[in-house]
Amino acid sequence: MHISDYDYHLPEELVARHPAAKRDESKMLMVDRESGELDPQIFSHFSEVIQPGDALVLNDTKVIPARIFGKRIPSEGKVEALLIEERAPGLWQAMLKPGKRMKPGGRVQVDGVDNTFEVVSRLDDGTFEIQFDTEHVLPMLDKCGRLPLPPYMNREMELDDTDRYQTVFAKEEGAVAAPTAGLHFTESLLEELSTKGVNVAYLTLHVGPGTFLPVSVDDFSQHKMHSEAYSLSQETVDVLKKTKENGGRIFVIGTTCVRVLESCWDENEFLIPGEGRTEIFLYPPYKPKVADALLTNFHLPKSTLLMLVSCFVGRENMFKAYEHAIQNNFRFYSYGDCMLLT
């Protein structure tokens, strides 16, 4: 249970700070879940692996331009806010910089619009509750916000990110980070798979900033998992249940989809639809109950996502795959290449 067991060294030049030229031209390392055997491919090969009667599960969350800037009133000191989640109309949980100077009652004029927000309280985890002077915050963000790129990209948002740091099937607004395994898909590929007879199904998990946090305790079983909102429809449950009954395989796209399906798994009912929040933390020797295959990008050292992937292939096989990826100059993290665990 030591976090050091999930650490590895990644050369800085392998961090993907910009997207590939085309979504479906990323490298894809296929990993056999039983043997650990590796088969390097490119992502477009995915359509040859998934077969008619199989199901494809996608997270249709949409990243909001949640990063805003402003000035404190009346001092005009600069403030940066990352909106995390709406708690009530106009009331948001947010990360603020500089946090030490933000006190309850403090007001901020948002750059680029006529709106302001007031600090309501500081929460136990160091984030804040802030109240805007409008209930229509998402339309306001379209005017003044920026997409919150992951911190390891170490750069400002560029015009290309508006399109590329969003899946082509993004629909439900609410995430502050993209479900990155889905970034490889194109509209034409999804149409091809549907025509082929693949059952395409959707769920929603609004990815929060906690997805980037490394585990900070030595015994990772004591780690407090972040909470994220999800929705699983009856329609998707029916598609997946029928797929299983007919002998098809369930291909899950991304760790976010795994977290929803495992949170909703029921020993008797298979899956229970609904909306809620999940704090599920998956690590070996846990074996996923729903997914037969997982497409996922390469994850940060000491991260809960690295442990989740290990549930599919085992820690040794996972690190064997990571070593291959590093030696062969695969690109890592959100804009990087991917693995297909089958």
C-alpha positions, 0 to 999 in steps of 0.5 A: 500500500506504499505510494512509492510503488506507483512512482516513475520518472518521466523525461520532461520532453515526453509531456504533451503540451500541445495536441497531435496534428490530428485526433486519431493519429496518436500512438496506441499501445495495446496491452493484453490484460492477462499476459501483459503482451504489448502491441504498438499501434496508432489510434485509428486501429481501434476500429479494427479491435472493437466488433459489431455487438460490442459497446462503446462507453463515452463520457459526454461532459463538457469543459467550461471556461472556468478560469477567470481573472479580476481585481479586488474592490477597492484595492484593485489587487489582481485575482485569479479564480478557478470555478470548480462547481456550482452549488446553488444559482450563482454560488460556486466553489472555487480556487482563488489566488492569492488565497491568503488575501481573500476574506469573507465579504471581499469583492472582486470585479471580473475582467471583461464583463460587468459582473462581480463576485463576493467571497462567502466563506473559506472551506476546510479544503482551502477552496472558497464559496463565492457568490456572483451577482448573476445566476447566469454564470455559464453565459458570463464565462463564455465572454470572459473565461478561459479553459483551465489547461492542466498545470503540467502544460505550463502555458497559457490557453491558445486558440487551438485549445478551444476545440482540441481540449474538448471531445467531439461529443462533449454535451453536458457543461460542468467539467474543469478538465477533459476526459482525455481518452475521449479526445482521440475520437473523431465524428467520422470514427464514431459514425463508422463504429455506429454503422459497423454495429457497435452500441455507442452509449454515454454517461456523464462525470464532471471531471474536477481539479482533484483528478490532477492531485498526487496522493500525499500519504505514504499508505495510499489506502488512507487517501481521501478521494475527491468527489465528482458529480455523475449521471448514468441513464436508464438508456445506457444501462439497458444498452450495456446490459443487452451487450453483456447478455448477447456476449458482447464486450464493453469498451470503456473510454477513460477512467472517468467512465470506469469510476461511474460504472463501478460506482453504479454496479450492483451484484443483483441488478448489474447497474443502477441508473441515477445521478449522484456523487462518487468518491470511489477509489479503485486500486489492486487487487480490485477487479472491475466488474463492468468494463471488458476493455479500457482506453486510457491515456498515460497518467501522472506518477503517484496518481489514483488514476495510475492505480485504477489502471493497475486494476485492469492489468496489474501493477507489473504489466502496467509499468512494463507498458509505461517503460515501453512507452517511455523508451519509444517516445510516446507522449504523456498526459492529457494531449498525449498518446493512449493505451488500450487494455483488452 
